[in-house]
């Protein structure tokens, strides 16, 4: 039987780096009390820079952090009850 190839997306290079990214993002929360588009995008870019500074693989295309930051940019989590 032929082996199936899997399309695996990396989210981090190592578990400790993922944990540091999660801790840094939580420390930055709440992301934005206002949900205007410009400030949401600014916060999303700040988060991208933050996770990239911890692990350069973190913002991989279609990866966890890219998707999370895209959601922050459109206002998701802006006024989320913590």
N, C-alpha and C positions, 0 to 999 in steps of 0.2 A: 504494500500500500504506500503511495507516495506521501512524503511528509508535507503537511500544510505550512505555508509561511504565514507568520503573524506580523501584523503591522503594530509594533509597540512604540508608544510615545514615551519618551523619558520626561520625568517631571523634576528630577534632581539627580545629582551625581552620587549622592550618599544620603542615607537616612538622617544622620546628624545635621546635615545641611538643610534638609527639609524641615526638621524640627526647629532649627534656628530661623528659617523663613517664616514658619507658622508663628513663632514667638514674636518676631519683629512685626508682623502684620497685626497680630492681636494687640501689641503694645501701641500701634498707630491708631487703633480703633477708638472712638467712632471716626469713621472716615470723613463724614461731612454731614452736618446738621441740615444744611440747605441742599436741595437737589437740583440746582440749576446746572445746565449742561456743561458750561465752561469749568466750573469748580469741580465737578465730578471727574472730568477728563484730567484736570490737574492732579487730583488725588490719585487717580489710576496711574498716571505717569510716575508719581512719587513712589507708589507701591512697586511698579515695574523696576524702577531704579533701585529700590530697597532690596528686593529679592535678587536682582542681578548682582548687586554688590556682595551678596552672600554666596551665591552659586551662579556662575555664568550660564549654566544649562537650564536654570529655572524658567526663564520665559520662552521655552521651546514652542515652536509653532503647534497650535492645537493642543498644547499641554495644559496641565492644571492651572498654573499661574497665569498664563496668557488668557485663558478663559475667565478666570476669576477677575483679573484686572479689566477685561473687556466689560464684564458685568458691572463692576464699580463705575466704569466710565459712562454707562447708560443710566446710572442712578440707583441700581440695585444696591442694597445695604446702606444707602445714604442715611436713612432714618430708622434703620432696623433696631428694634428693641433688644438691648443686650442683656 
